[in-house]
Amino acid sequence: MLPLEHVFSRRADFLTSGTLGHLQSTNNWYRIGQEWFFHRPACTEIGREIARWRAGR
């Protein structure tokens, strides 16, 4: 049996993926994930705006 934390996180992953698919959104999700998980430089305009905002706080 899987721990509850694992089940919940997989459910959130699938729901997020399903929502993005339903919206037919396209982007380089791998590169966006790299920004979030590995603190890489932003690859989208909104990501760069958020980085500028954070730097000015």
N, CA, C and O atoms as a Tinker XYZ file with bonds, in Angstrom:
   228  protein
     1  N      0.849000   -1.186000    0.000000    73     2
     2  CA     0.000000    0.000000    0.000000    64     1     3
     3  C      0.897000    1.252000    0.000000    63     2     4     5
     4  O      1.919000    1.301000    0.685000    81     3
     5  N      0.491000    2.251000   -0.779000    73     3     6
     6  CA     1.260000    3.490000   -0.883000    64     5     7
     7  C      0.946000    4.427000    0.277000    63     6     8     9
     8  O     -0.178000    4.432000    0.780000    81     7
     9  N      1.922000    5.218000    0.705000    73     7    10
    10  CA     1.650000    6.225000    1.735000    64     9    11
    11  C      0.663000    7.266000    1.193000    63    10    12    13
    12  O      0.644000    7.547000   -0.005000    81    11
    13  N     -0.135000    7.820000    2.065000    73    11    14
    14  CA    -1.135000    8.802000    1.657000    64    13    15
    15  C     -0.519000   10.010000    0.959000    63    14    16    17
    16  O     -1.103000   10.548000    0.018000    81    15
    17  N      0.656000   10.437000    1.416000    73    15    18
    18  CA     1.306000   11.596000    0.800000    64    17    19
    19  C      1.604000   11.335000   -0.678000    63    18    20    21
    20  O      1.455000   12.221000   -1.520000    81    19
    21  N      2.025000   10.115000   -0.976000    73    19    22
    22  CA     2.335000    9.761000   -2.356000    64    21    23
    23  C      1.073000    9.764000   -3.209000    63    22    24    25
    24  O      1.073000   10.287000   -4.323000    81    23
    25  N      0.021000    9.192000   -2.696000    73    23    26
    26  CA    -1.241000    9.131000   -3.434000    64    25    27
    27  C     -1.757000   10.545000   -3.692000    63    26    28    29
    28  O     -2.196000   10.851000   -4.800000    81    27
    29  N     -1.707000   11.394000   -2.690000    73    27    30
    30  CA    -2.195000   12.765000   -2.860000    64    29    31
    31  C     -1.374000   13.519000   -3.892000    63    30    32    33
    32  O     -1.937000   14.215000   -4.737000    81    31
    33  N     -0.045000   13.392000   -3.841000    73    31    34
    34  CA     0.794000   14.139000   -4.782000    64    33    35
    35  C      0.591000   13.630000   -6.210000    63    34    36    37
    36  O      0.590000   14.433000   -7.143000    81    35
    37  N      0.421000   12.334000   -6.404000    73    35    38
    38  CA     0.160000   11.806000   -7.750000    64    37    39
    39  C     -1.203000   12.292000   -8.251000    63    38    40    41
    40  O     -1.352000   12.606000   -9.432000    81    39
    41  N     -2.181000   12.355000   -7.373000    73    39    42
    42  CA    -3.497000   12.845000   -7.762000    64    41    43
    43  C     -3.399000   14.306000   -8.209000    63    42    44    45
    44  O     -3.995000   14.690000   -9.215000    81    43
    45  N     -2.658000   15.106000   -7.472000    73    43    46
    46  CA    -2.476000   16.514000   -7.851000    64    45    47
    47  C     -1.753000   16.615000   -9.189000    63    46    48    49
    48  O     -2.108000   17.461000  -10.010000    81    47
    49  N     -0.749000   15.775000   -9.429000    73    47    50
    50  CA    -0.038000   15.770000  -10.712000    64    49    51
    51  C     -0.985000   15.457000  -11.863000    63    50    52    53
    52  O     -0.988000   16.150000  -12.880000    81    51
    53  N     -1.783000   14.419000  -11.699000    73    51    54
    54  CA    -2.693000   14.020000  -12.769000    64    53    55
    55  C     -3.777000   15.060000  -13.005000    63    54    56    57
    56  O     -4.146000   15.318000  -14.150000    81    55
    57  N     -4.285000   15.651000  -11.953000    73    55    58
    58  CA    -5.314000   16.685000  -12.129000    64    57    59
    59  C     -4.736000   17.916000  -12.834000    63    58    60    61
    60  O     -5.396000   18.510000  -13.686000    81    59
    61  N     -3.516000   18.294000  -12.482000    73    59    62
    62  CA    -2.874000   19.430000  -13.149000    64    61    63
    63  C     -2.653000   19.114000  -14.625000    63    62    64    65
    64  O     -2.959000   19.940000  -15.485000    81    63
    65  N     -2.135000   17.948000  -14.922000    73    63    66
    66  CA    -1.904000   17.551000  -16.315000    64    65    67
    67  C     -3.215000   17.485000  -17.088000    63    66    68    69
    68  O     -3.281000   17.918000  -18.239000    81    67
    69  N     -4.248000   16.952000  -16.469000    73    67    70
    70  CA    -5.551000   16.877000  -17.118000    64    69    71
    71  C     -6.125000   18.247000  -17.408000    63    70    72    73
    72  O     -6.711000   18.465000  -18.468000    81    71
    73  N     -5.963000   19.174000  -16.475000    73    71    74
    74  CA    -6.459000   20.535000  -16.684000    64    73    75
    75  C     -5.716000   21.211000  -17.820000    63    74    76    77
    76  O     -6.339000   21.850000  -18.667000    81    75
    77  N     -4.390000   21.082000  -17.856000    73    75    78
    78  CA    -3.607000   21.673000  -18.939000    64    77    79
    79  C     -4.000000   21.062000  -20.284000    63    78    80    81
    80  O     -4.076000   21.770000  -21.288000    81    79
    81  N     -4.245000   19.775000  -20.307000    73    79    82
    82  CA    -4.672000   19.122000  -21.539000    64    81    83
    83  C     -6.047000   19.586000  -21.973000    63    82    84    85
    84  O     -6.281000   19.818000  -23.158000    81    83
    85  N     -6.948000   19.720000  -21.031000    73    83    86
    86  CA    -8.304000   20.179000  -21.344000    64    85    87
    87  C     -8.289000   21.593000  -21.904000    63    86    88    89
    88  O     -9.065000   21.915000  -22.804000    81    87
    89  N     -7.421000   22.427000  -21.383000    73    87    90
    90  CA    -7.299000   23.796000  -21.871000    64    89    91
    91  C     -6.518000   23.879000  -23.186000    63    90    92    93
    92  O     -6.418000   24.949000  -23.785000    81    91
    93  N     -5.971000   22.753000  -23.627000    73    91    94
    94  CA    -5.145000   22.670000  -24.835000    64    93    95
    95  C     -3.986000   23.666000  -24.780000    63    94    96    97
    96  O     -3.604000   24.264000  -25.787000    81    95
    97  N     -3.447000   23.823000  -23.590000    73    95    98
    98  CA    -2.321000   24.744000  -23.422000    64    97    99
    99  C     -1.048000   24.084000  -23.917000    63    98   100   101
   100  O     -0.821000   22.891000  -23.715000    81    99
   101  N     -0.237000   24.881000  -24.562000    73    99   102
   102  CA     1.033000   24.369000  -25.070000    64   101   103
   103  C      2.151000   25.270000  -24.569000    63   102   104   105
   104  O      2.029000   26.495000  -24.552000    81   103
   105  N      3.207000   24.653000  -24.175000    73   103   106
   106  CA     4.400000   25.354000  -23.744000    64   105   107
   107  C      5.479000   24.324000  -23.497000    63   106   108   109
   108  O      5.215000   23.124000  -23.572000    81   107
   109  N      6.665000   24.757000  -23.210000    73   107   110
   110  CA     7.741000   23.841000  -22.895000    64   109   111
   111  C      7.703000   23.598000  -21.389000    63   110   112   113
   112  O      8.425000   24.239000  -20.625000    81   111
   113  N      6.855000   22.666000  -20.978000    73   111   114
   114  CA     6.624000   22.416000  -19.553000    64   113   115
   115  C      7.886000   21.909000  -18.878000    63   114   116   117
   116  O      8.076000   22.143000  -17.684000    81   115
   117  N      8.747000   21.226000  -19.605000    73   115   118
   118  CA    10.010000   20.766000  -19.031000    64   117   119
   119  C     10.850000   21.955000  -18.578000    63   118   120   121
   120  O     11.354000   21.969000  -17.455000    81   119
   121  N     11.003000   22.956000  -19.453000    73   119   122
   122  CA    11.819000   24.125000  -19.103000    64   121   123
   123  C     11.177000   24.932000  -17.986000    63   122   124   125
   124  O     11.883000   25.463000  -17.129000    81   123
   125  N      9.866000   25.034000  -17.977000    73   123   126
   126  CA     9.185000   25.750000  -16.901000    64   125   127
   127  C      9.388000   25.009000  -15.583000    63   126   128   129
   128  O      9.606000   25.635000  -14.546000    81   127
   129  N      9.317000   23.684000  -15.618000    73   127   130
   130  CA     9.583000   22.890000  -14.420000    64   129   131
   131  C     10.998000   23.083000  -13.913000    63   130   132   133
   132  O     11.231000   23.090000  -12.704000    81   131
   133  N     11.947000   23.240000  -14.828000    73   131   134
   134  CA    13.331000   23.481000  -14.437000    64   133   135
   135  C     13.451000   24.781000  -13.634000    63   134   136   137
   136  O     14.230000   24.863000  -12.685000    81   135
   137  N     12.670000   25.794000  -14.028000    73   135   138
   138  CA    12.675000   27.059000  -13.276000    64   137   139
   139  C     12.243000   26.821000  -11.836000    63   138   140   141
   140  O     12.875000   27.304000  -10.896000    81   139
   141  N     11.179000   26.085000  -11.681000    73   139   142
   142  CA    10.602000   25.888000  -10.354000    64   141   143
   143  C     11.428000   24.969000   -9.478000    63   142   144   145
   144  O     11.699000   25.275000   -8.317000    81   143
   145  N     11.833000   23.822000  -10.052000    73   143   146
   146  CA    12.471000   22.797000   -9.232000    64   145   147
   147  C     13.958000   23.004000   -9.046000    63   146   148   149
   148  O     14.512000   22.632000   -8.012000    81   147
   149  N     14.617000   23.597000  -10.042000    73   147   150
   150  CA    16.070000   23.722000   -9.990000    64   149   151
   151  C     16.538000   25.173000  -10.035000    63   150   152   153
   152  O     17.732000   25.439000  -10.175000    81   151
   153  N     15.602000   26.106000   -9.918000    73   151   154
   154  CA    15.907000   27.543000   -9.870000    64   153   155
   155  C     16.740000   27.997000  -11.065000    63   154   156   157
   156  O     17.681000   28.779000  -10.926000    81   155
   157  N     16.377000   27.492000  -12.235000    73   155   158
   158  CA    17.044000   27.904000  -13.475000    64   157   159
   159  C     16.471000   29.240000  -13.940000    63   158   160   161
   160  O     15.399000   29.634000  -13.480000    81   159
   161  N     17.151000   29.940000  -14.830000    73   159   162
   162  CA    16.634000   31.212000  -15.346000    64   161   163
   163  C     15.283000   31.021000  -16.051000    63   162   164   165
   164  O     15.008000   29.970000  -16.630000    81   163
   165  N     14.470000   32.043000  -15.987000    73   163   166
   166  CA    13.131000   31.987000  -16.583000    64   165   167
   167  C     13.215000   31.833000  -18.098000    63   166   168   169
   168  O     14.087000   32.417000  -18.741000    81   167
   169  N     12.302000   31.044000  -18.662000    73   167   170
   170  CA    12.295000   30.813000  -20.109000    64   169   171
   171  C     11.077000   31.442000  -20.780000    63   170   172   173
   172  O     10.946000   31.369000  -22.001000    81   171
   173  N     10.195000   32.050000  -20.013000    73   171   174
   174  CA     9.015000   32.706000  -20.580000    64   173   175
   175  C      8.986000   34.156000  -20.135000    63   174   176   177
   176  O      9.642000   34.534000  -19.164000    81   175
   177  N      8.224000   34.958000  -20.848000    73   175   178
   178  CA     8.126000   36.372000  -20.495000    64   177   179
   179  C      7.528000   36.555000  -19.096000    63   178   180   181
   180  O      8.014000   37.376000  -18.318000    81   179
   181  N      6.486000   35.798000  -18.776000    73   179   182
   182  CA     5.881000   35.953000  -17.443000    64   181   183
   183  C      6.862000   35.491000  -16.360000    63   182   184   185
   184  O      6.891000   36.056000  -15.267000    81   183
   185  N      7.659000   34.471000  -16.661000    73   183   186
   186  CA     8.678000   34.029000  -15.714000    64   185   187
   187  C      9.717000   35.105000  -15.458000    63   186   188   189
   188  O     10.166000   35.291000  -14.328000    81   187
   189  N     10.097000   35.815000  -16.515000    73   187   190
   190  CA    11.058000   36.910000  -16.354000    64   189   191
   191  C     10.442000   38.070000  -15.562000    63   190   192   193
   192  O     11.124000   38.706000  -14.758000    81   191
   193  N      9.167000   38.339000  -15.788000    73   191   194
   194  CA     8.476000   39.385000  -15.011000    64   193   195
   195  C      8.434000   39.023000  -13.530000    63   194   196   197
   196  O      8.667000   39.878000  -12.676000    81   195
   197  N      8.145000   37.791000  -13.230000    73   195   198
   198  CA     8.112000   37.340000  -11.831000    64   197   199
   199  C      9.499000   37.460000  -11.215000    63   198   200   201
   200  O      9.629000   37.887000  -10.068000    81   199
   201  N     10.530000   37.092000  -11.958000    73   199   202
   202  CA    11.910000   37.209000  -11.451000    64   201   203
   203  C     12.258000   38.659000  -11.152000    63   202   204   205
   204  O     12.878000   38.949000  -10.129000    81   203
   205  N     11.861000   39.583000  -12.045000    73   203   206
   206  CA    12.122000   41.013000  -11.799000    64   205   207
   207  C     11.367000   41.502000  -10.561000    63   206   208   209
   208  O     11.898000   42.268000   -9.757000    81   207
   209  N     10.130000   41.050000  -10.424000    73   207   210
   210  CA     9.327000   41.441000   -9.265000    64   209   211
   211  C      9.962000   40.943000   -7.966000    63   210   212   213
   212  O     10.054000   41.681000   -6.985000    81   211
   213  N     10.395000   39.685000   -7.975000    73   211   214
   214  CA    11.030000   39.118000   -6.781000    64   213   215
   215  C     12.320000   39.850000   -6.441000    63   214   216   217
   216  O     12.615000   40.074000   -5.267000    81   215
   217  N     13.089000   40.221000   -7.454000    73   215   218
   218  CA    14.355000   40.919000   -7.219000    64   217   219
   219  C     14.129000   42.291000   -6.624000    63   218   220   221
   220  O     14.982000   42.787000   -5.889000    81   219
   221  N     12.982000   42.930000   -6.927000    73   219   222
   222  CA    12.705000   44.257000   -6.429000    64   221   223
   223  C     12.022000   44.313000   -5.087000    63   222   224   225
   224  O     11.774000   45.401000   -4.566000    81   223
   225  N     11.711000   43.159000   -4.511000    73   223   226
   226  CA    11.018000   43.138000   -3.210000    64   225   227
   227  C     11.963000   43.410000   -2.074000    63   226   228
   228  O     11.547000   43.429000   -0.915000    81   227
